[in-house]
Amino acid sequence: MFQKKYRRTLVVGIGLMLIQQLCGASGITYYSNAIFRKSGFPERLGSMIFGVFVIPKSLVGLIFVDRWGRRPLLLASAVGMSIGSLLIGVSFTLQQMNVLPELTGVFVFVNILVYFGFSAIGIGGLPWVIMSEIFPINIKVSAGTIVALTSWTSGWFVSYAFNFMFEWSAPGTFYIFAAVGGLSLIFIWMVVPETKGKSLEELQASLTGIN
């Protein structure tokens, strides 16, 4: 698995899992009530709408993935999540400046839906799809284990750290997630290949440079 020819394959798999978690989705999900409370949006209403929104959003990626391909959806997802995080950060910044404080809750809630809507079309689920497509049979189990461990470990880190970050600075937390989304866009553009319609042999040739 650690042979030089599999280096890029591992980087793609591990990198996508880090992106999926470090963009902040787990923390935002677990602490959504705290975010609504801080912004002034009704917690009960926000949790109810957010819970209903989560169910159909999971189907969005399935509908478009084979039509548009993995890479375009990942790029669009990274851009949308980054913009959503940035706008949430701006909303909290305006609240601190006492600019339209009565609208902060609405702005935050709407942009959380934007964030998770874009997450659903790409970064929320496609890393697992791509992982199943890029690893050859001889390293699929061991590489898959490392990638899954990366996902769960980074997810735990984000979930654990989110509350401390949010207490430190609500806008700063989301600006950090927006920056991670921007870096994710660069990573996907430069490193992640398109896997739609390609055989394992074709993918390995493009990833390892061996024909």
N, C-alpha and C positions, 0 to 999 in steps of 0.2 A: 504493500500500500504506500510506503514512503519512498518508492522509486521515483527518480526524477521525472519519468514520463507521466506520472500521475499527479504531479505537483499542481498544475493548473486546475485539474478536476477537483482536487481537494480544496483549493483556494475558492473555487466557485461555490462548492457545497457549503463550506464553513462560512464563507463571506455572506451568502444569502441568509443563512440562519441568524447570523449576528445582526444583519440589517433588519430582519423581521422583528427581532426583539428590541434592539437598541433604538428603534424609532419610537418606542414608548407605548406600544399598543397594550401590553399587559398592565402596566402601571395605570394608564388612563381607564382601562376597564375596571380594575379592582378598586380604584379610588374615584370613580365617577361621581359618587354622592358627595365626596369632599370637594370636588371641582365645582359641582353645581352649587353647593353651599357657599363656597368662597365667591362665586360669581354673582350670587343672588338669585339664581334660577331655582324654582320650586323642585326640591329633591324628588318628591314622590312622582310628580309629573315627568320630570326628566328621566328617572329610572324606568318608568313605564314605557315611554316612547322609545328610549334607547334599547330596552329589552325587545320590543317588537321589531325595531329596525334591524337588530342583529340577525334575526332569523332569515329574512329574504336576502340580505346582503351576501350571505354565504353562497347563494346560487349564482350571483352575478359573474364571478370568475369562470364558473363552469360553462356558462352560456357563451362567453366570448373567447375562451382560451384557444379553441381549435379554429376559430375564425380569424383572429387577429395575430395569433402567435404569442409566445411567452415573453420575448424581449420587449416588444412595444407595450405590453400591459405592465410589465415591471417598471419600465421607464415612466409611463403615465402615472402609475401608482406612487412612485417615489416623488414625483413632482407634486402631485395632489396632496400627499401626506405632509410634505414639507411646507406647502402653502397653508394647509389647514393648521399645522402647529404654529406657524408664524403668526397667523391671524388670531389664534387663541392667545398667544403671547402679547400681541398688540392690544387685544381687548383688556387683558389684565393690567397692562401698562396704562391705558386710558383710565381704567378704574382708579388706579393709584394716583393719577393726576386729577381725579374728580371731573373727568370729561365724559359726559353722557353716562354716568354711573347706573342710571335706571335701565340702560340698554345692554349693559355688560353681560348679564345672564343670557339674554337672547343671542348675542353675538357668539358667546362661548359655546352655547348649546348647538347652534347651527353649524359652527365650524368643527365641532366634535363629530357631527354627522357627516360633514364633508370629509374629514380625516378618515373615518371608518368606511365611508363609501369608496374612497380611492384605495384604502387598504384591501378591501374585498376583491377588487379586480386584479390584484397582482401580489403584492408583498405578503398579504395575509395568508395566502395558501399556495401560491405557485412555487416557492422554494422547495416544498415537499414533492411537488410534481417533477421539477427539474432534477432533484436529487435521485429520484427513481429512474431517470432517463440517462444520466451522464456516467454513472458508475458501472464499469464492466463487471461481469459475473464474478470474477476471481477476487474482487475487493469489495463487492457490494455490501456484504454483511459487516465487515470491520469498518469500512468507511461510513456506512449508514449509522453504525453505533456512535462513531465520533461526532457525526453531524447532529444526531439526535441529542447527544450529551451537550453539545455546544448550544443547541436551542434551549434545552431545559435549564442549563446553568445560567446563560445570559438572561433568560426570562425571569429566573429567580432573582438575579442581581437587580434588574430593572424594577421588579415588584417590590423588593426590599428597600431600594434606594429612593423610590418615587416619593414616598411620604416625607422623607427628610429633605429632598430637593424642593418639594412643593412648599414646605414650611419655610425653607430658606428664601425662596423667591418663586412665586407663581409664574410671572412672565419669563423669568430666567430659565425655568424648567422647560417651557415650551420652545424657547429660542434654541436651547440645546437640541431638542428633538428635531427642530427645523433644520439645524446645521447637519445633524446626522442624516436627515433625508437628502440634503444637498450632496453630501459625500456619497450616499448610496447611489444617487443618479450617476455620478462619475464612475463608481465601481461597476455598475451594471453596463454602462456604455462601453467601458474599456475592456471588461473581463468576461462578462457573461455572454455565452453564445446563444443563438436561436436554435431551439431543439425541435421545433414543429416540423413534422414530416421527415425527419432525418433518422436513419437507422443508427444503431449503436456503433457500428463500424465507422460510419461517416462522422459521428460525433467524436469518437476517439481519435480519428485522423486529424480533425480540426483542433482538438484540445492538446494532443501530444505532439503533433507535427510529424507523425509517423504514418505513412501511407501503406 
